[in-house]
């Protein structure tokens, strides 16, 4: 009697678990979404670089420093494109579930650590260069009108503050949650295959 109840309990628990194929599909889908998100960022930055190049060649500036600031911002965006493509290439590929699942989970954990570390170091440098470049660019554009200068600098400062304190934490949290979901799903697959 006790053995029948025990077997019934085990079977019920196994029936409620999602299947290996379903979890593997979720892992692949999450990986694809993460990759698409990074590629969208690359496309946006490439568009911004094109706009900066057009500004640099179409608008005659009085000061050479303004052109240097635009070049610095464009170069910074180019480095961001390279960084995003690097992070996209570092995303672990979905492997066969019968192979070493611990290694695959460890690859995702390492990816998660790299994203967190790179985000902190890279984003500080990126925002500082863009802010200084915008400040120099806006100085020449608004040097004759103090009210316009105050409005322009205030708007840019508020935008960067919103990006740093609101958008950046949301992006980091979203990315971290997606990576953690992939790790959890793949860990579930590994646990099911062990049983």
C-alpha positions as CSV (number, residue, x, y, z in Angstrom):
1,X,0.0,0.0,0.0
2,X,2.7,2.5,1.0
3,X,4.7,1.6,-2.2
4,X,1.7,2.2,-4.4
5,X,1.1,5.6,-2.8
6,X,4.8,6.5,-3.2
7,X,4.7,5.5,-6.9
8,X,1.5,7.4,-7.4
9,X,3.1,10.5,-5.8
10,X,6.2,10.3,-8.0
11,X,4.1,9.9,-11.1
12,X,1.9,12.9,-10.3
13,X,4.9,15.0,-9.6
14,X,6.5,14.0,-12.9
15,X,3.3,14.7,-14.8
16,X,3.1,18.3,-13.5
17,X,6.7,19.1,-14.6
18,X,7.1,20.7,-18.0
19,X,8.6,18.4,-20.6
20,X,12.3,18.6,-21.6
21,X,11.4,19.7,-25.1
22,X,9.2,22.5,-23.8
23,X,11.9,23.8,-21.5
24,X,14.5,23.5,-24.2
25,X,12.2,25.5,-26.6
26,X,11.9,28.2,-23.9
27,X,15.7,28.3,-23.5
28,X,16.1,28.7,-27.3
29,X,13.4,31.4,-27.4
30,X,14.8,33.4,-24.6
31,X,18.3,33.2,-26.1
32,X,16.9,34.5,-29.4
33,X,15.1,37.3,-27.7
34,X,18.3,38.3,-25.9
35,X,20.2,38.2,-29.2
36,X,17.6,40.3,-31.0
37,X,17.6,42.9,-28.2
38,X,21.4,43.3,-28.6
39,X,21.0,43.5,-32.4
40,X,18.4,46.2,-32.0
41,X,20.8,48.2,-29.9
42,X,23.4,47.8,-32.6
43,X,21.1,49.0,-35.3
44,X,20.1,52.0,-33.2
45,X,23.7,53.0,-32.5
46,X,24.6,52.6,-36.2
47,X,21.7,54.9,-37.1
48,X,23.0,57.5,-34.5
49,X,26.5,57.2,-36.0
50,X,25.1,58.0,-39.4
51,X,23.3,61.0,-38.0
52,X,26.5,62.3,-36.3
53,X,28.5,61.9,-39.5
54,X,25.8,63.8,-41.4
55,X,25.9,66.6,-38.8
56,X,29.6,66.8,-38.9
57,X,29.8,67.1,-42.7
58,X,26.6,69.2,-43.3
59,X,27.0,71.8,-40.6
60,X,29.9,74.2,-40.7
61,X,31.2,74.7,-37.1
62,X,33.2,77.7,-35.9
63,X,35.3,75.7,-33.4
64,X,37.4,72.6,-34.3
65,X,36.6,71.3,-30.7
66,X,33.0,70.8,-31.7
67,X,34.0,68.5,-34.6
68,X,36.4,66.7,-32.2
69,X,33.5,66.2,-29.8
70,X,31.3,64.8,-32.5
71,X,34.1,62.5,-33.6
72,X,34.5,61.4,-30.0
73,X,30.8,60.7,-29.6
74,X,30.7,58.8,-32.9
75,X,33.8,56.8,-31.9
76,X,32.2,56.0,-28.5
77,X,29.1,54.8,-30.3
78,X,31.2,52.6,-32.6
79,X,32.9,51.1,-29.6
80,X,29.4,50.5,-28.1
81,X,28.4,48.6,-31.3
82,X,31.5,46.5,-31.1
83,X,30.8,45.8,-27.4
84,X,27.2,44.8,-28.1
85,X,28.3,42.5,-30.9
86,X,30.9,41.0,-28.6
87,X,28.3,40.4,-25.9
88,X,25.9,38.8,-28.5
89,X,28.7,36.4,-29.6
90,X,29.3,35.5,-26.0
91,X,25.8,34.2,-25.5
92,X,26.1,30.5,-25.0
93,X,24.5,28.4,-27.8
94,X,21.9,25.8,-26.9
95,X,23.6,22.5,-26.8
96,X,22.3,19.0,-26.8
97,X,20.6,18.3,-23.5
98,X,22.3,15.0,-23.1
99,X,25.7,16.5,-23.1
100,X,27.4,18.3,-20.1
101,X,24.6,20.4,-18.8
102,X,26.6,21.7,-15.8
103,X,29.1,23.2,-18.3
104,X,26.3,24.9,-20.2
105,X,24.7,26.4,-17.0
106,X,28.2,27.6,-16.0
107,X,28.6,29.3,-19.3
108,X,25.4,31.2,-18.7
109,X,26.4,32.1,-15.2
110,X,29.7,33.4,-16.6
111,X,27.8,35.4,-19.3
112,X,25.6,36.9,-16.6
113,X,28.7,38.0,-14.6
114,X,30.4,39.4,-17.7
115,X,27.2,41.4,-18.5
116,X,27.1,42.9,-15.0
117,X,30.8,43.7,-14.9
118,X,30.9,45.1,-18.5
119,X,27.8,47.1,-17.9
120,X,29.2,49.0,-14.9
121,X,32.6,49.7,-16.5
122,X,31.5,50.4,-20.0
123,X,28.4,52.4,-19.3
124,X,30.2,54.9,-17.0
125,X,32.8,55.6,-19.7
126,X,30.2,55.7,-22.5
127,X,27.9,58.2,-20.6
128,X,30.9,60.4,-19.6
129,X,32.2,60.7,-23.2
130,X,28.7,61.3,-24.6
131,X,27.9,63.9,-22.0
132,X,31.2,65.8,-22.5
133,X,30.7,65.6,-26.3
134,X,27.2,66.9,-26.0
135,X,28.3,69.8,-23.7
136,X,30.9,70.9,-26.2
137,X,28.5,70.5,-29.2
138,X,25.8,72.5,-27.4
139,X,28.1,75.3,-26.4
140,X,28.7,76.2,-30.0
141,X,25.1,75.8,-31.0
142,X,23.7,77.9,-28.1
143,X,26.6,80.3,-27.3
144,X,24.7,83.4,-28.4
145,X,21.5,82.7,-26.5
146,X,21.8,82.2,-22.7
147,X,18.2,81.1,-22.3
148,X,18.5,78.5,-25.1
149,X,21.8,77.4,-23.5
150,X,20.2,76.8,-20.1
151,X,17.2,75.0,-21.6
152,X,19.5,72.8,-23.8
153,X,21.9,71.9,-21.0
154,X,19.1,71.2,-18.6
155,X,17.3,69.0,-21.1
156,X,20.4,67.0,-21.8
157,X,21.3,66.7,-18.2
158,X,17.8,65.5,-17.4
159,X,17.8,63.0,-20.2
160,X,21.2,61.6,-19.1
161,X,20.0,61.4,-15.5
162,X,16.8,59.6,-16.6
163,X,18.9,57.2,-18.8
164,X,21.4,56.5,-15.9
165,X,18.9,56.2,-13.0
166,X,15.8,54.8,-14.7
167,X,16.5,53.2,-18.0
168,X,19.9,51.6,-17.2
169,X,18.7,49.8,-14.1
170,X,15.6,48.6,-15.9
171,X,17.7,47.3,-18.8
172,X,20.2,45.6,-16.4
173,X,17.3,44.0,-14.4
174,X,15.5,42.8,-17.5
175,X,18.7,41.3,-19.0
176,X,19.5,39.7,-15.7
177,X,16.0,38.2,-15.3
178,X,16.2,36.8,-18.9
179,X,19.6,35.2,-18.3
180,X,18.4,33.8,-14.9
181,X,15.3,32.3,-16.6
182,X,17.5,30.6,-19.1
183,X,19.7,29.2,-16.4
184,X,16.7,28.0,-14.4
185,X,15.0,26.4,-17.4
186,X,18.2,24.6,-18.4
187,X,18.8,23.5,-14.8
188,X,15.3,22.0,-14.8
189,X,16.1,20.2,-18.0
190,X,19.3,18.8,-16.5
191,X,17.5,17.8,-13.3
192,X,14.8,16.0,-15.3
193,X,17.4,14.1,-17.4
194,X,19.1,13.0,-14.2
195,X,15.8,11.5,-12.8
